[in-house]
Amino acid sequence: KGGPAFHLHYRQDEWFYVIKGDFIVRVADDTFTLKPGDSAFAPRTIPHAFAKTSDGEGQMLVLFQPAGMMESHPEQFRMHSQKPVTVKDKCLCFSSQPA
């Protein structure tokens, strides 16, 4: 259904927590299917991407560590948010259940 392009952050880790809907998250060579209550972690310098896979509304909480370094990220996210992430893309992800 769409998500950001495959990317990485040099100085921040990124953590994803699904509130509503289903998502795939990729980190390095691993792909995980996340449902509400599942989470995934993308360490800094590791390529990652995510995409909503379910119909209807999706909600995901995304946290960055350390905080305060992503002020320009929302605009970059908007620029890439219409590009869907496909299963063919490479990305690394850590979660409770592999896809």
C-alpha positions as a Markdown table, in Angstrom:
| # | Residue | x | y | z |
|---|---|---|---|---|
| 1 | Lys | 0.0 | 0.0 | 0.0 |
| 2 | Gly | 3.0 | 2.3 | 0.3 |
| 3 | Gly | 5.8 | 3.4 | 2.6 |
| 4 | Pro | 9.1 | 5.2 | 2.5 |
| 5 | Ala | 11.9 | 4.3 | 0.1 |
| 6 | Phe | 14.6 | 1.9 | 1.3 |
| 7 | His | 16.9 | 4.2 | 3.4 |
| 8 | Leu | 19.2 | 4.4 | 6.4 |
| 9 | His | 20.1 | 6.9 | 9.1 |
| 10 | Tyr | 23.8 | 7.5 | 10.0 |
| 11 | Arg | 23.2 | 8.8 | 13.6 |
| 12 | Gln | 19.9 | 7.4 | 14.8 |
| 13 | Asp | 18.3 | 4.0 | 15.5 |
| 14 | Glu | 14.7 | 3.7 | 14.5 |
| 15 | Trp | 12.0 | 1.7 | 16.3 |
| 16 | Phe | 8.6 | 0.9 | 14.9 |
| 17 | Tyr | 5.5 | -0.1 | 17.0 |
| 18 | Val | 2.3 | -1.1 | 15.2 |
| 19 | Ile | -0.9 | 0.3 | 16.7 |
| 20 | Lys | -3.4 | -0.5 | 13.9 |
| 21 | Gly | -3.2 | -2.4 | 10.6 |
| 22 | Asp | -0.6 | -4.7 | 9.2 |
| 23 | Phe | 2.8 | -3.7 | 8.0 |
| 24 | Ile | 5.9 | -5.3 | 6.5 |
| 25 | Val | 9.2 | -4.0 | 7.9 |
| 26 | Arg | 12.6 | -4.8 | 6.3 |
| 27 | Val | 15.9 | -4.4 | 8.0 |
| 28 | Ala | 19.0 | -5.7 | 6.2 |
| 29 | Asp | 18.1 | -9.0 | 4.7 |
| 30 | Asp | 15.2 | -9.8 | 7.0 |
| 31 | Thr | 11.5 | -9.1 | 6.4 |
| 32 | Phe | 8.9 | -9.2 | 9.1 |
| 33 | Thr | 5.2 | -9.1 | 9.1 |
| 34 | Leu | 4.0 | -6.8 | 11.9 |
| 35 | Lys | 0.5 | -6.7 | 13.4 |
| 36 | Pro | -0.9 | -4.5 | 16.2 |
| 37 | Gly | 1.4 | -4.9 | 19.3 |
| 38 | Asp | 4.4 | -6.0 | 17.3 |
| 39 | Ser | 7.6 | -3.9 | 17.0 |
| 40 | Ala | 10.7 | -3.8 | 14.9 |
| 41 | Phe | 14.1 | -2.1 | 15.4 |
| 42 | Ala | 16.4 | -0.7 | 12.7 |
| 43 | Pro | 19.9 | 0.1 | 14.0 |
| 44 | Arg | 21.7 | 3.1 | 12.7 |
| 45 | Thr | 23.6 | 2.6 | 9.4 |
| 46 | Ile | 21.4 | -0.4 | 8.5 |
| 47 | Pro | 19.1 | 0.0 | 5.5 |
| 48 | His | 15.4 | -0.4 | 6.2 |
| 49 | Ala | 11.9 | 0.3 | 4.9 |
| 50 | Phe | 8.3 | -0.4 | 5.8 |
| 51 | Ala | 5.0 | -0.6 | 4.0 |
| 52 | Lys | 1.4 | -0.9 | 5.1 |
| 53 | Thr | -0.1 | -4.2 | 3.8 |
| 54 | Ser | -3.7 | -4.2 | 5.1 |
| 55 | Asp | -6.7 | -2.3 | 3.8 |
| 56 | Gly | -8.1 | 0.6 | 5.8 |
| 57 | Glu | -6.3 | 2.8 | 8.3 |
| 58 | Gly | -2.9 | 2.0 | 9.6 |
| 59 | Gln | -1.1 | 3.5 | 12.6 |
| 60 | Met | 2.5 | 3.1 | 13.6 |
| 61 | Leu | 4.5 | 4.8 | 16.3 |
| 62 | Val | 8.0 | 5.5 | 15.1 |
| 63 | Leu | 10.7 | 6.5 | 17.6 |
| 64 | Phe | 14.3 | 7.7 | 17.0 |
| 65 | Gln | 17.3 | 7.3 | 19.3 |
| 66 | Pro | 18.9 | 9.7 | 20.0 |
| 67 | Ala | 15.9 | 12.1 | 19.8 |
| 68 | Gly | 16.0 | 15.6 | 18.4 |
| 69 | Met | 17.9 | 14.9 | 15.2 |
| 70 | Met | 15.0 | 14.3 | 12.7 |
| 71 | Glu | 13.6 | 17.8 | 12.3 |
| 72 | Ser | 14.0 | 17.6 | 8.5 |
| 73 | His | 12.9 | 14.0 | 8.2 |
| 74 | Pro | 9.1 | 14.7 | 7.9 |
| 75 | Glu | 9.6 | 16.6 | 4.6 |
| 76 | Gln | 11.9 | 13.8 | 3.3 |
| 77 | Phe | 9.3 | 11.2 | 4.3 |
| 78 | Arg | 6.6 | 13.1 | 2.5 |
| 79 | Met | 8.7 | 13.2 | -0.7 |
| 80 | His | 9.0 | 9.4 | -0.7 |
| 81 | Ser | 5.8 | 8.4 | 1.0 |
| 82 | Gln | 4.0 | 7.7 | -2.3 |
| 83 | Lys | 6.6 | 5.2 | -3.5 |
| 84 | Pro | 5.5 | 1.7 | -2.5 |
| 85 | Val | 8.0 | -0.6 | -1.0 |
| 86 | Thr | 7.8 | -4.0 | -2.7 |
| 87 | Val | 8.9 | -7.4 | -1.6 |
| 88 | Lys | 11.7 | -7.2 | -4.1 |
| 89 | Asp | 13.3 | -4.4 | -2.2 |
| 90 | Lys | 16.2 | -5.2 | 0.2 |
| 91 | Cys | 15.8 | -4.0 | 3.7 |
| 92 | Leu | 16.8 | -5.2 | 7.2 |
| 93 | Cys | 14.3 | -5.6 | 10.1 |
| 94 | Phe | 14.1 | -7.2 | 13.5 |
| 95 | Ser | 10.8 | -8.2 | 15.0 |
| 96 | Ser | 9.0 | -11.0 | 16.8 |
| 97 | Gln | 7.9 | -13.0 | 13.7 |
| 98 | Pro | 9.7 | -13.3 | 10.4 |
| 99 | Ala | 7.5 | -13.0 | 7.3 |
